[in-house]
């Protein structure tokens, strides 16, 4: 169980961070959309709130809330 983070090198408003969530033997791509200006800020937010975001991603996955194969999350 865990996540693998794949940050992008983009800058600008509304950064997103994509990560892979391990659900049993399956892997699920998740994307966290933020209001931050830099990728580093978005990544730092993801790391600080990892547990809550992972729980939210698992709940959305369990409810089948998947858009184009990705679990979409927004800032808490």
C-alpha positions, 0 to 999 in steps of 0.5 A: 500500500502506498503512492508514487508521485509523478510531478510535472515541471509546469508553472502557472496557476492551478497546478496539479500533481499526479500520483499512483495509489496502490489498491491491493494488487491494482494501481490507480492513477489519481490527480490532485488539482490545486490553486498553487502557482508552482508545482513545488507548492502543489507537491508539498501540499500533497505530501503534507495531506497525504493521509487524508488525500489517500483516504479521499481517493480510495473512497472515490475509487470505491464509489466508482468516481473515476473520470477517464481512468483517473480519480480526480481530487481537489484541495481539502 
